[in-house]
Each structure stands twice: as structure tokens, then as C-alpha cells.
């Protein structure tokens, strides 16, 4: 055995002992300073989160500004015209005489400044389904959302995750604006306009709606950016819109069914109403309108009539009983009315709250007590961007005490505006000059709000209103 081999063997044990002592000393030091280390870790984690959130905010701001820009809206309208105008004609050709026509939403159609929107509507007889809107749907026909049970827990959840890279990117971008991604909602299954109006639905979650319906605007946005950079060379633009193309392939033998079937996506049904409030000073009517804030995940900065929102459960339960019990059009529109027009707490976050409690709310109780209220279902608006239906209503409030309780919530960027009906039908109210700039608020009216306004103008109530001015 040479000297070097002997020395290495001799030194191995002390080195090992010294290393072990140093390691144990380090453990002791860490243990003594564990609170400081934990605090440093949390600070670092918080710093990383702030950086990531700031990056996401910038990306969301760019997205919101782009999809609200005049150049984008012109581009989008042209693209969707090319895709859907032939399908609208096919639908209107195939429909039976007693079925409402599919009509494009337009602001001031008889004007040189007419503005067409990326939405269509189906106007029905407003006297067919008065409040509480019975006969439009049946709980027995609801297709329930399958639930899974967490291991070592009795809690249930909906087993759904974004599937494609594009879905994951979009959901990550919008996640900070989504308060209750797993809240139960109701996606369209089928709509029938034969013999009135009837729809069936599938229970889903808001996350499913974001990833399969809202994402279609994001895909349009990305195509727009590619075209601006000269990176889109496909003549058939539909093939570059993955989600939309997948849905169209489902209906390729009967494209007109895309308006009446929810196949291929979990497009959350929406509910919206135009609220007419009696003005006791002018003896005329005002309509409630907001500008959407940057705290929403769709149409930020756009004008919108309120209330408007998703058809979803009133609390955060996921059980089958909740899915069935809360499938109610009346509860959905009343919930949106209380949240968006009277500033009440978001029902989505409430735990173990009875869905029936909404009927005992003091505002709802006062609104419907004593006399017949004018609250009518007037039809459905359909977004050509998200391929999503919104059930539309007309509500007239004449009680001064109730009107005085109206106030905004966080979805509103400023305050709820009381807009005179006389102004709404005046083109100069929507198109005006500020300095050297021409402002066109028609361009920033949410397309499905425009469809709602078009339907309201065809109601008996509105026609009587303008006749007796």
C-alpha cells in the first residue's frame, strides 16, 4: 500500500465526521432561524407573484385595448360577416313561418352612420312568457354536470382542466378577473322556437365557459395580430380559429343549427334586461346603462345595459341538488338585478345559501308586491364572437322608492347612468365631437346589448311609449 492510499484512508473518517458535524450545525442554525427563513421565502414568493401579476395585467390591458379599437372591430366585423352572413340566410330560408327570424343587431339602421354588430337576435312575443317565465324550460330536462370526489375528503368537484396550450394561456391571462371559476352555471343544450320558445341546458362551470366559448374572442385577437405581422397566409381564416373551426365541423351538414344547438362548447347561457325607470320630474322613462370596468373578463370598457350576467347558481355548492334546484330563469335574472342594479353582494360566493332566499329579498318583495309588474321575456340575443345565447327581458319600474335604491357594483367603471329614452333614440347622443375627435359610442356598445335594444324597440310597451310622447 503506497503512502497516498494510506493517507486517503486515514483522512476519510475525520472528513466524514467533520462533514456530518457541519451538516448538523447547519440544520440547527436553520431550525433556530426558521421563522426568518420562512419570512424571506414568503417575501420572495410575493415578489415573484407581483412581477407575474404585473406582466399579466399588461397583457390583459393590451388585449382589452386591442379588441375595443376601431381597427380591430372593423376587421372582426368583416371576418364574421364573411363567415356568418351565409348561415343567417340559410337559417331564415329553412325556418318555418311561425319561427322568429334571425336578425342582425344594428344601431340606427336607416342612417348613413348605421353600425352593425357581431350579434344576432330572435324576437319572440313578449306576452307569451310573463314573470316568473314559466314554460321556457323544465328542470327535468337538465343534463347534470358529472362530479368527482376528492381522495381522503367528502368534497366534490368538477373534473375539468384547460386542454390545449391556447386554452391554458387564455385561462391564465383571465384568471385574476374570475372570482368563482368552479361555480355551477348552465350552458345551452338546445333551443326550439317552434310553438313559442323552449330551451334545454347542461350544467357546467364558468371555467368551462371561459375555455370553450370566451376563448373564441382570444383566437380572433391572435389571428388579428398575426395578420398585422403578415404571418397569416391561410385564405380560409376559419381554419386558423381552432375552437370555432371545431364547432363548425360539427354542424357542416346543417350550419344553421349553430344558432339553436350548444354542441362543441360549454357556452354559458346569459341573462340580460333593459330596465325602464319612471322619471318623476319629466314623467318620461330613463334606461340603466354602465361602462364595463377592467375587473371583468370580457368586453372591458364597453357600454352595456344592466343587469346582465351569466345564468349560474346562486351559491358555491357543487352537489346535484344545487344543479337542479337553482336552474331557474327567474332566479338568474333577479340575482343579476340585485347585484348589478342595487349593489348587493355577489351571490356566487355565498355558502349554504338557500336559492329561495332571493324571493324574500326586501327589494324583490317590494318590486312584486301589491300590483302586476311589467317584466317580460322578449327573446334571445346570440353573440357571433362567443357563439353564446343571452335570454333577454324588459323590466319597467315606476316605484320611486325602489328607483332611489339603485347603485352600481364592481363591474361598473363609474356609476350607473340613467339615460333618457329620448336620448337613446337620438343619433347625435351616440355620435358626437370632442375637440377635433369624433366619438362613436355605438361602436363600444356591447353587441348583445345592441341586440337587446333592437328587440325592445319592437315591443308593444316601447311602441306605445313613442306614440304617446
Secondary structure, DSSP 8 states (H G I E B T S, - for coil): --HHHHHHHHHHHHHHHHHHHHHHHHHHHHHHTHHHHHHHHHHHHHHHHHHHHHHHHHHHHHHHHHHTSHHHHHHHHHHHHHHHHHHHHHHHHHS-TTS---EEEEESTTSTT-EEEEEEEEE--TTSSBTT-TTS--GGG-B----EE-TTS--EE------SHHHHHHHHHHGGG-S-TT-EEEEEEEEE-TTS-EEEEEEEEHHHHIIIIIHHHHHHHHHHHHHHTT----S-GGGG-HHHHHHHHHTTT-GGGGGTB-TTS--B-EEEEEEEEEETTTTEEEEEEEEB-TTSSSSTT-EEESSEEE-B-SSS--SHHHHHHT--HHHHHHHHHHHHHB----GGG-SS--GGGGGG-HHHHHHHSSS--EEEEEEEEEETTTTEEEEEEEEEE--HHHHTT-B--TTBSS--EEEEHHHHT-HHHHEEEETTEEEEGGGGB-HHHHHHHHHHTTSHHHHHHHHT-
